[in-house]
Amino acid sequence: MEPGDSWGRSEHTSSIMALLAIAGKPDDVEFSAERRARILHNVLARVEKDRERRRLLRAFAAGASTVLVAGLLLKLITGIAAPATPSPQMADTTPIHRSAAE
């Protein structure tokens, strides 16, 4: 497909074609061995950093889901609508009297 066939001409067509021509050329840039090693080191460090971040997020998600499941199971075992029943000695006193009695 030629530019202008279906896209129509615009002021950006020539700049897009120039960029495509540049992108299609082979790279003439040759990096030194030291530069290639530094680039490789930086890429590997970034990959390891991303892996560590993903591991941390997965561990957090696993811990949070474990707490949620344990809480739900505890609710199911004890009963959802079961109110807490105080002991008979504690039921007769208010919190102020309880702290004074202790």
N, C-alpha and C positions, 0 to 999 in steps of 0.2 A: 504494500500500500504506500503510495506516495503522499507526502504531506500536501494537503490541499484537495485530495480526492474526496474525502468525506468529512474531514475535520474542518476544512475551510482555512483560509490564510488569516494569520493574526500577526501581531508584532512580536509574539513570543516564538513563532515557528522557527525563525532563523537561529535564535539563541538555543532552542531545544535541539536543533539539528547540529549545532556546533558542539554542544555538550555530548550528544550521542557519538559524534566523531571522535571526540577526546576519549570517551569511555571505551571505544572500540579499539583504540591503539594499544599495542603492547607496552608494558611498563619498561622504560629504559633505566629506571632507578635501581641501582644495585646497592644493597646495604652491606656494611662491613660485618664480619663475623661477630664482633663485639656488639654491634647494634642489633643483629638478629637474635643473639643470646639474651640481650636485655629485653627485647620485645617478647620473646618466648617466656622469659621469667615473669614479666608483668602479666601476660595472659594466663599463665598457670596459677599465679597468685590470685588473680581475680576469680578464676574458676573455683579454687579452693575456698575463697571467701564466700562465694555464692553457695557452695555446698554446705559450708558450716552454717550459714544463715538459714538454709532450708532445713537442715537437721534440727536447729534450735526451734524453728517454727513447728516442725512436726512433733517434737518432744512436748512443746507447750500445748499443742492441740490434743495430743494423746493424754496428757495429764488433766487437762480441763474436761475432756470427755469422760475420763475415768471418774473424776469427782462427780460429774453430773449423773452418771449411771449409778454410782454408789448411793448418791442422795435419793434418786428415784427408787432404787431397790429398798432402801431403808424406809421410805414413805410407804411403799407397798407392803412391807413386812409389818410395820407398826400400825398401819391403817391410816388412811388419809385424813379422815374426819375425827379421829380419836383425840379428844382433848387431854391435855396433861392433867392428871389427878394428883393434887397435893396430898401429903401424908395427913392423917387425922390430927396430929399434934400441931402441924403447921397451918391447918385450915382455920383454926380458931383465932389466930393472931394476925395482926397486920404486919407489914414489913418493919415498921418502927419497933413494935413489941418484940418481934423476932430478934432483931439486932440487940435489943436491951436484954433479952433473956439469955442470949449466948454469951 
